[in-house]
């Protein structure tokens, strides 16, 4: 029997009817046997500047959609003709209906506001990326000494990295640290490129800032700007250098790219994520890490027009980058819920006032529940599912360490953080090692291999959160604990 919140992923006659209705009307429809989700109307009064995504019915009609945006009183902020997505802003309160009703409206598949407040407003620091726990920060770091790059001796704090031992990264390093030509995009809050463990690891030519309205910002100031320490911590787990300083990442020999998708208030709006995934595909990256959910909704519902349009834009961007050879790892989320069976969301929208709402089969946490993305749950040093980690028999691909993880922080130091945000970069690092050993493998082959090579882990119930499934595949660990040694053997 299919899980109640996963049936939407199957191609059924009901879902085809829903898509046909969407194409004809510009509004999503839910399957007849699926109760509607609770509406969360987004009010866009005249004079208030709002951001929108407008999706063309085909990518060939992007130019027509841009004309429709302008006819409706909007400004095109960024266009992605490769996927038929246009990011726009407008002070016209009727912008959505005017776009759909305009002369070129027939070319518009969907249009939606990407936030519940005007562009200049928001609740600082409540965005998806901030859902982790800072437990301890220590050490001011040391000045980077380029002569130490490539040193084979243990770095001073490797002994504290229980997480690397658990996934056998230390054993994998006896085979390879990864190839420099493999690039991992860190879609996050930016990377501190002056950190002694990261200074030589980041390719600024491949880096970008997407957090200004979803526009591509290739300026040095944009690429190196920071919105908190989260991205720096994630980057260290993936590829902190083997240089005789501090710690060592899962794949210290690969290259990082900073893809900043978090704004200064801590939000990752849909247009930022679209920009990040598109950039990764266009720049030919190999792996991305995504330790966040897209704001302002923890779950984007197919039967809500604004949420559908935003979800569709992100889905297209993920599919485009995957088709260009990029494989994606993503955090499962920190709500302590089962993604398969959860029917309630009380955290959204997080940029204004959250409401308690019913969610249905068409509601998904993005990007982690999008097709082809490796979804990662978090475990602790004892190998138990972390209490905060989301789970789900149909949702989780693999598990990785995510509680009290030592990694790099802004200012040259090191800190312990917890969250599925910390679990996902372990998997991104393993995928980078695997890509180093198998450079011709496609994203689908990499996903299949990382699942197949994971170490089976039997269910071990956490109080109040039943584990279901078999030793080989269950709701806590998916296919098992990710295995770095297997990736390079």
Buried (B, 14 or more C-beta within 10 A) or exposed (E): EEBBBBBBBEEEEBBEEBBEBBEEEBBBBBBEEBEEBBBBEBEBEEEBBBBBBBBBBEBEBBBBBBBBBBBBBBEBBBBBBBBBBBBBBBBBBEBBBBBBBBEBBEBBBBBBBBBBBBBEEBBEEBBBBBBBBBEEBEBEBEEBEEEBBBBEEEBEBBEBBEBBBBBBBBBBBEBBBBBEEBBBBBBBBBBBBEBBBBBBBBBBEBBBBBBBBBBBBEEEEBBBBBBBBBBBBBBBBBBBBBBBBBBBBBBBBBBBBBBBBBBBBBBBBBBBBBBBBBBBBBBEBBBBBBBBBBBBBBBBBBBBBBBBBBBBBBBBBBBBBBEBBBBBBBBBBBBBBBBBBBBEBEBBBBBBEBEEBEBBBBBBBBBBBBEBBBBBBBBBEEBBBBBBBBBBBBBBBBBBBBBBBBBBBBBBBBBBBBBBBBBBBBBBBBBBBBBBBBEEBEBEBBBEBBBEBBBEBBBBEBEEBEBBBEEEBBBBBBBBBBBBBBBBE
